[in-house]
């Protein structure tokens, strides 16, 4: 079943100045995407951040996909 990023990614002005982050953490989506882009596996990221789950990491990717499909004016 596909991961819906809306279940795992939040943005609130009072935390990280509104940057998208993993719900329940102060871990920005951009950090996770950067680790993935650098070649780290989900398992390696989870070893660095044991509170993260594979679904949350997949949600970061789904969020990036969503942003890449947004239409700009």
Beta strands, then each sheet from edge to edge (+ up, - down):
strand 1: 9-10
strand 2: 21-22
sheet 1: 1+ 2-
end
